[in-house]
Amino acid sequence: MPRIEALENSSSSQRDSLNHQAIEDYLKTIYTLAEAETPVSTSRIAEARQVKPGSVTSMLRRLDSLNLVNYEKHYGVTLTEAGEKIALEVIRHHRLLELYLIEALGFSWDEVHEQADLLEHVISEKLEERIAAALGHPTVDPHGDPIPARDGSMVVMDTRPLAEVPIGERVQVARVPDDANSEMLRYLAELGLTPGAIVQIIDAAPFEGPLTLQIGDETKIIGFNIALSVLVVTTTSTT
């Protein structure tokens, strides 16, 4: 992972002024948003990070000066190779930590995001590898998100939103939102919409109305917007 303090024209004092953690957070945010659309706009970053657009613009200019992003006003931002490597390393830390907190320390899946956010910036590469080895070098985290390997590669999943699945089709939950909305995660767990669950669409109300689902032996109803955030894969399961 390219260390920010080792980048050209960067000193320890510059690192402190730019805020090392904030830099990593911005790079991670840009990478995540770019999975849906690239280049990433300033407004999308501001919304995701819950800050003013002016603050985002200021940080993007700093990241551009460090050769971590390519930023152009009114166009958006993309990560450079160095910026992407840092983003992937932080994401690897985050997702390994989430799994470790659940598997080894007994946290629930709605508790781990905030803890991983705090720890992802401070664990060493040695500790990261020890955690990965202890977990059996997993490829996905508790929410179904792929965990980047040391070389940045990830498992590719052909997913689609649950809201787009036709009536009668049976699918398997692959990924659910991994964010600070612990209430939503608890709600999805209560419904049984966790990675690996088999779901069949029974009915869908028109005009983006709620969906009626068969999950195991139970019938559940879920709002359209939440169904948009649950990603699924096709399954041939008949159980």
Secondary structure, DSSP 8 states (H G I E B T S, - for coil): ---GGGSTT--HHHHHHH-HHHHHHHHHHHHHHHTTSSSB-HHHHHHHHTS-HHHHHHHHHHHHHTTSEEEETTTEEEE-HHHHHHHHHHHHHHHHHHHHHHHTT---TTTHHHHHHHHTTT--HHHHHHHHHHTTS-SB-TTS-B---TTS-------EEGGGS-TT-EEEEEE---SS-HHHHHHHHHHT--TT-EEEEEEE-TTT--EEEEETTEEEEE-HHHHHH-EEEE-----
